[in-house]
Amino acid sequence: MAIDQALIWGVLVDLNEVLLDKLGATGPQGYENCKKLLQDPRGIAERRAELEERRKRLYSGREKLSFAFTT
């Protein structure tokens, strides 16, 4: 059990260090690198913005209709 735990934890620690180092998540440019890695692809970001605008228009229309039918 102790060998198993040491082996697993050893791999996890090493894997974590390698991933952080190779992804550039640490160091002076760590924040910028992580920000780039987490960004949506351009097409998805544009589609998300379009859908957000559509959602705003729909909510606005719903409010106007609700007001028109309650007065």
C-alpha positions as CSV (number, residue, x, y, z in Angstrom):
1,M,0.0,0.0,0.0
2,A,2.8,2.4,0.9
3,I,4.6,1.6,-2.4
4,D,1.4,2.1,-4.3
5,Q,0.8,5.4,-2.7
6,A,4.4,6.6,-3.2
7,L,4.3,5.5,-6.8
8,I,1.0,7.2,-7.6
9,W,1.8,10.4,-5.7
10,G,5.2,10.5,-7.3
11,V,3.7,10.3,-10.8
12,L,1.0,12.9,-10.0
13,V,3.5,15.4,-8.6
14,D,5.9,14.9,-11.5
15,L,3.0,15.0,-14.0
16,N,1.7,18.2,-12.4
17,E,5.1,19.9,-12.6
18,V,5.7,18.8,-16.2
19,L,2.2,20.0,-17.3
20,L,2.6,23.3,-15.6
21,D,6.0,23.8,-17.1
22,K,5.1,22.7,-20.6
23,L,1.9,24.7,-20.7
24,G,3.8,27.8,-19.4
25,A,1.3,28.2,-16.6
26,T,4.0,29.4,-14.2
27,G,6.6,32.0,-14.5
28,P,6.5,35.6,-15.7
29,Q,4.2,34.9,-18.6
30,G,2.0,32.4,-16.7
31,Y,-1.1,34.5,-16.5
32,E,-1.0,35.5,-20.2
33,N,-0.3,31.9,-21.3
34,C,-3.3,30.6,-19.2
35,K,-5.5,33.3,-20.6
36,K,-4.6,32.3,-24.2
37,L,-5.2,28.6,-23.4
38,L,-8.6,29.3,-22.0
39,Q,-9.9,31.6,-24.8
40,D,-12.6,30.3,-27.0
41,P,-11.8,29.9,-30.7
42,R,-12.6,33.0,-32.7
43,G,-15.7,31.5,-34.3
44,I,-17.1,30.3,-31.0
45,A,-16.5,33.7,-29.4
46,E,-18.2,35.5,-32.2
47,R,-21.2,33.1,-32.0
48,R,-21.4,33.6,-28.2
49,A,-21.5,37.4,-28.7
50,E,-24.2,37.1,-31.3
51,L,-26.3,34.8,-29.1
52,E,-25.8,37.2,-26.1
53,E,-27.1,40.1,-28.2
54,R,-30.0,38.1,-29.4
55,R,-30.8,37.1,-25.8
56,K,-30.8,40.8,-24.8
57,R,-33.2,41.7,-27.6
58,L,-35.5,38.8,-26.7
59,Y,-35.6,39.8,-23.0
60,S,-36.2,43.4,-24.0
61,G,-39.1,42.4,-26.3
62,R,-40.6,40.2,-23.6
63,E,-40.5,43.1,-21.1
64,K,-42.2,45.4,-23.6
65,L,-44.9,42.8,-24.4
66,S,-45.4,42.1,-20.7
67,F,-45.8,45.9,-20.0
68,A,-48.2,46.3,-23.0
69,F,-50.5,43.5,-21.8
70,T,-50.5,44.5,-18.2
71,T,-51.5,48.2,-18.7
